[in-house]
Amino acid sequence: MQTSNLQLAFEDAAAGSGIVGMLLPMAIMFAIFYFLLIRPQQKQRKKEQSMREALKAGDEVLTQSGIIGTIRKVTDQHFVLELEEGSIKIAKAAVVQIIEPSKS
């Protein structure tokens, strides 16, 4: 009888360490995903948001669709871009890059 009680005690201890043994690798995997995937994406998103907030009339920009134009008017959610043949209204989120003037 003592052997079975001792065996039960070891099984209870092993079951408790099994949960910890299973949660620890999962926590490590989450930390790896956070530092390699989630955090860099958050930093990139903040950088793009600050770039869009800094745009002003007169800046030349490139949109996601490849349109290059000069900002003429800024509203809360949109820009009015001046193109060679008229102007268009685009969402702020469509701007991906500021085009620096060439020094030639």
C-alpha positions in Angstrom: 0.0 0.0 0.0 2.8 2.4 0.8 4.2 1.9 -2.7 1.0 2.9 -4.3 0.7 6.0 -2.1 4.3 6.9 -3.0 3.6 6.3 -6.7 0.5 8.6 -6.5 2.6 11.4 -4.9 5.1 11.2 -7.7 2.3 11.2 -10.3 0.8 14.3 -8.7 4.2 16.1 -8.7 4.8 15.1 -12.3 1.3 16.4 -13.3 2.0 19.8 -11.7 5.4 20.1 -13.5 3.8 19.0 -16.7 1.6 22.1 -16.8 4.5 24.4 -16.0 6.6 22.4 -18.5 4.0 23.1 -21.1 3.3 26.7 -20.3 7.0 27.8 -20.2 7.7 26.9 -23.9 4.5 28.6 -25.0 5.5 31.8 -23.1 8.9 31.7 -24.7 7.3 31.2 -28.2 5.0 34.2 -27.5 8.0 36.3 -26.5 9.8 35.4 -29.7 6.8 36.2 -31.8 6.4 39.5 -30.0 9.9 40.7 -30.5 10.3 39.4 -34.0 6.9 40.2 -35.5 4.5 42.2 -33.4 6.8 44.9 -32.0 8.5 45.8 -35.4 5.1 46.1 -37.1 3.9 48.4 -34.3 7.0 50.6 -34.7 6.6 50.8 -38.5 2.9 51.7 -38.1 3.7 54.5 -35.7 6.4 55.8 -38.1 4.0 55.8 -41.0 1.3 57.6 -38.9 3.7 60.3 -37.8 4.8 60.8 -41.4 1.2 61.2 -42.6 0.4 63.7 -39.7 3.4 65.8 -40.7 2.3 66.2 -44.4 1.4 69.7 -45.4 0.3 71.6 -48.5 3.2 71.7 -51.1 4.6 68.3 -50.3 5.1 65.9 -53.2 3.9 62.4 -52.3 3.6 58.9 -53.7 0.4 56.9 -53.2 -0.2 53.2 -52.8 -1.5 53.1 -56.4 1.6 54.7 -57.8 0.2 58.2 -58.3 2.6 61.1 -57.7 1.2 64.5 -56.9 1.6 67.6 -54.8 -0.7 68.1 -51.8 -2.9 71.2 -52.3 -5.3 70.9 -49.4 -5.3 68.9 -46.2 -8.4 67.8 -44.3 -8.9 65.5 -41.3 -9.1 62.3 -43.4 -8.2 63.3 -47.0 -5.7 65.2 -49.1 -6.4 66.9 -52.4 -3.5 66.1 -54.8 -2.7 68.3 -57.7 -1.7 66.3 -60.8 -0.6 67.4 -64.2 -4.2 67.3 -65.5 -6.4 68.3 -62.6 -6.7 67.2 -59.0 -8.0 64.2 -57.0 -9.1 63.6 -53.5 -7.4 60.7 -51.7 -7.5 59.2 -48.2 -4.5 60.0 -46.0 -3.8 56.3 -45.5 -3.1 56.0 -49.2 0.1 58.0 -49.0 3.2 55.8 -48.6 6.1 58.1 -49.2 7.2 61.7 -49.4 9.2 62.4 -52.5 12.2 64.6 -51.8 13.0 67.3 -54.3 16.0 66.4 -56.5 19.1 68.6 -56.2 20.0 68.7 -59.8 
